[in-house]
């Protein structure tokens, strides 16, 4: 497995860029990362030390399982002041680069911990997971709600614990459930519905159909077509609230390829993050 850059976490090719920092020789993946690191102050050094510890943990996990370890974990970092604990475009860029750097015949372990986030970002990651030729395993030590569940559905295998949870993937329009917005047209005369909510209902219907097609594509070679259609409808149709937990046993009953047994190194990894900073899963945007 390739060494990781202490600044950005990407693979270091060949010898990389060597720098003496605080009396220690460090390797970076590029001149840019070396220069950026040298300009860091106390919090930057803290960041580097923690990232180095994480890289060591991930390296042990990779050696144990023989697969490339990639993380998508939403916990506030000790060196950051703002807390953006949801799947965003920067996440999709990072995960896609990591997957694309992985040889086509090498398995991938994606450690996933998120309340969800932007639809486009989650879909991009799900497509990358689905399209990787070798086996992709998603590990959910605690929860992967909403867009996180969409990503998990793309994997060949999902590893959870008995009390780990996934969730529905019904779209949220302006923080309102798409299914509820769509049902508005059946519950009230159109004359009594605001123009804004009529437009939202139209967008909601289109989004539900789009996400349903995405889920069906992710599941089509994982189970029979009829079962995949039923599951796609259940997960996207708004039949349960967006924060309803789908536990290990329920996921198994739904026909997903899940098994128990999160590796110990994954929990060691979580000790390097701050706790208590994530928003509650029902506030996920997707």
PyMOL commands that set and color helices and strands:
alter all, ss='L'
color gray80, all
select helices_A, chain A and resi 31-38+42-65+89-101+119-131+147-153+178-187+190-192+195-219+225-236+248-253+264-270+281-283
alter helices_A, ss='H'
color red, helices_A
select strands_A, chain A and resi 17-21+24-28+68-73+108-113+136-139+157-160+165-166+172-173+176-177+246-247+258-260
alter strands_A, ss='S'
color yellow, strands_A
deselect
rebuild
show_as cartoon
